[in-house]
Amino acid sequence: MIGTTASLFGQASTLIRDYQARVSAAQSEQPHWVTPLVTVTPRLEQEVRSDFVHQYNTKGFTIWNYGNGKALELIPERHTELIFNVPPFFNRSNGASDGFGDASFLAKYRFYSRNEEHGNAIMTAFVAGSIPTGKNANGSCCAIVTPTLAVGKGFGQLALTSTAGGSLPASNAKGLGHTITWNSTVQYCVAKTGLARFFWPEAEINSSFYKGGLNDGKIATFVTPGLIVGRIPLTHDASGKPGAIGPDFWSGSADRANALPHLQSRNRYYGAPTVLGDRILARPEWSYRAVLHAKTIWRLNRLSGICWLLRS
């Protein structure tokens, strides 16, 4: 019995080691930029993630978003990432009903990738989806599918990333309309060596264009400057090579450049903000994040003084 148990543990350990080797090989083929504050990266990532988001509007009403619709991200094979998200929980200060939002998921397929030594570029297709599991009007009325194309190009220490996608409601398309989301990010690694190599200032422009539905013809745009301090190794092997585990820290502010003034309250078509782009329903102001990078990762998000870690 003991021998059988040891054999099973040995087989499981071998499977995990082989799987992690495949993940490392897949990630070695892509640029090694840091993940932006808002824009979904075209890079393949593997992590268990939970975010805590503090949002408020011009009237002073606040919303705490616990989880932010994040969860498990896996790289099952060389070109693919699968993301399975749990519903976020919304806590509101304006007397509106608290409750869980919609469950969501996302699949990435990376069909072009070159690391820094071979072109420093990447192109990935996403398909995101949400299921209307939200309670107390904290989600959409209907399932939504959102295909997206993401591209990135590096020039030395400068990294440019852009994504564009559009929502396709599974039903009630006339009431919901369609949202075209366009996000662009500029990041710069301050130095190649020394402590400065951990610093990545960035700026993002996050825009939503509404076609049909209640907000037909309207546009919402956020400008998000930020600073990422990351890829800090916590361990080294016997040869001095940095280990796989190290924290990242984010700080940024999303300021509304051109948003919809009447969308500070919920309605039956849009509900609360979701991971699929309904960013304009409440104004995210300050966010602080810390991330522990590894082949299998835990994530910490700190927003307005709240800081807790959830990773595997």
JOWOKA-V99580 format. One record per residue. OMEGA is omega as a letter, one per 20 degrees, with the letter a starting at -180 (none if undefined). NEAR is the number of other C-alpha atoms within 12 Angstrom. Layout:
omega:OMEGA near:NEAR
omega:OMEGA near:NEAR
This chain:
omega:r near:7
omega:r near:8
omega:r near:9
omega:r near:10
omega:r near:11
omega:r near:12
omega:r near:13
omega:r near:14
omega:r near:14
omega:r near:14
omega:r near:14
omega:r near:14
omega:r near:14
omega:r near:14
omega:a near:14
omega:r near:17
omega:r near:16
omega:r near:16
omega:a near:22
omega:r near:25
omega:r near:20
omega:r near:23
omega:r near:30
omega:r near:25
omega:r near:19
omega:a near:33
omega:r near:34
omega:a near:25
omega:a near:27
omega:r near:37
omega:a near:37
omega:r near:35
omega:r near:44
omega:a near:45
omega:r near:38
omega:r near:43
omega:a near:43
omega:a near:42
omega:r near:40
omega:a near:40
omega:r near:38
omega:r near:45
omega:r near:46
omega:a near:46
omega:r near:43
omega:a near:36
omega:r near:31
omega:a near:33
omega:r near:36
omega:a near:36
omega:r near:39
omega:a near:36
omega:r near:41
omega:a near:38
omega:r near:36
omega:a near:32
omega:a near:29
omega:r near:19
omega:r near:15
omega:r near:16
omega:a near:22
omega:r near:28
omega:r near:38
omega:r near:33
omega:a near:37
omega:a near:35
omega:r near:36
omega:r near:37
omega:r near:40
omega:r near:37
omega:a near:32
omega:r near:30
omega:a near:33
omega:r near:34
omega:a near:33
omega:r near:26
omega:a near:24
omega:a near:29
omega:a near:32
omega:r near:30
omega:r near:34
omega:a near:30
omega:r near:33
omega:a near:28
omega:r near:33
omega:a near:31
omega:r near:34
omega:r near:36
omega:a near:36
omega:r near:37
omega:a near:29
omega:a near:28
omega:a near:20
omega:r near:19
omega:r near:11
omega:a near:22
omega:r near:23
omega:r near:27
omega:r near:25
omega:r near:32
omega:a near:39
omega:r near:39
omega:a near:35
omega:r near:35
omega:a near:33
omega:r near:35
omega:r near:33
omega:r near:38
omega:a near:33
omega:a near:34
omega:r near:25
omega:a near:30
omega:r near:32
omega:r near:26
omega:a near:26
omega:a near:24
omega:a near:16
omega:r near:18
omega:r near:18
omega:a near:29
omega:a near:33
omega:r near:37
omega:a near:32
omega:r near:33
omega:r near:32
omega:r near:36
omega:r near:31
omega:r near:35
omega:r near:35
omega:r near:37
omega:a near:31
omega:r near:31
omega:a near:27
omega:r near:33
omega:r near:25
omega:r near:25
omega:r near:28
omega:r near:37
omega:r near:40
omega:r near:40
omega:a near:29
omega:r near:30
omega:a near:29
omega:r near:38
omega:a near:30
omega:r near:32
omega:a near:30
omega:r near:35
omega:a near:34
omega:r near:36
omega:r near:37
omega:r near:41
omega:r near:35
omega:r near:31
omega:a near:22
omega:a near:23
omega:r near:28
omega:r near:28
omega:r near:35
omega:r near:36
omega:r near:42
omega:r near:37
omega:r near:36
omega:a near:33
omega:a near:31
omega:a near:31
omega:r near:36
omega:r near:29
omega:r near:31
omega:r near:22
omega:r near:20
omega:a near:20
omega:r near:23
omega:r near:18
omega:a near:23
omega:a near:30
omega:a near:28
omega:r near:36
omega:r near:38
omega:a near:32
omega:a near:37
omega:r near:33
omega:r near:39
omega:a near:36
omega:r near:40
omega:r near:35
omega:r near:36
omega:r near:31
omega:a near:31
omega:a near:23
omega:r near:16
omega:a near:15
omega:r near:11
omega:a near:11
omega:a near:16
omega:a near:19
omega:r near:22
omega:a near:28
omega:a near:29
omega:r near:36
omega:a near:34
omega:r near:36
omega:r near:33
omega:r near:36
omega:a near:34
omega:a near:40
omega:r near:38
omega:r near:37
omega:a near:32
omega:r near:29
omega:a near:23
omega:a near:22
omega:a near:22
omega:a near:22
omega:a near:28
omega:r near:20
omega:a near:17
omega:a near:25
omega:r near:27
omega:a near:35
omega:r near:30
omega:r near:35
omega:a near:30
omega:r near:35
omega:a near:30
omega:r near:33
omega:r near:33
omega:r near:35
omega:a near:36
omega:a near:33
omega:a near:32
omega:a near:28
omega:r near:23
omega:a near:19
omega:r near:18
omega:r near:14
omega:a near:12
omega:a near:8
omega:a near:8
omega:r near:10
omega:a near:12
omega:r near:16
omega:a near:19
omega:a near:21
omega:r near:26
omega:a near:26
omega:r near:30
omega:r near:35
omega:r near:34
omega:r near:36
omega:a near:33
omega:r near:30
omega:r near:29
omega:a near:34
omega:a near:31
omega:r near:30
omega:a near:20
omega:a near:20
omega:a near:29
omega:a near:29
omega:a near:20
omega:a near:18
omega:r near:27
omega:r near:30
omega:a near:32
omega:r near:26
omega:a near:24
omega:r near:23
omega:a near:33
omega:a near:40
omega:a near:36
omega:r near:48
omega:r near:42
omega:a near:42
omega:a near:40
omega:r near:47
omega:r near:42
omega:a near:40
omega:a near:40
omega:a near:44
omega:r near:34
omega:a near:41
omega:r near:40
omega:a near:36
omega:a near:31
omega:r near:28
omega:r near:36
omega:a near:33
omega:r near:39
omega:a near:37
omega:r near:40
omega:a near:35
omega:r near:33
omega:r near:30
omega:r near:32
omega:b near:29
omega:r near:30
omega:r near:31
omega:r near:37
omega:r near:33
omega:r near:37
omega:a near:29
omega:r near:31
omega:r near:25
omega:r near:15
omega:a near:21
omega:r near:23
omega:a near:25
omega:r near:23
omega:r near:25
omega:r near:28
omega:none near:23
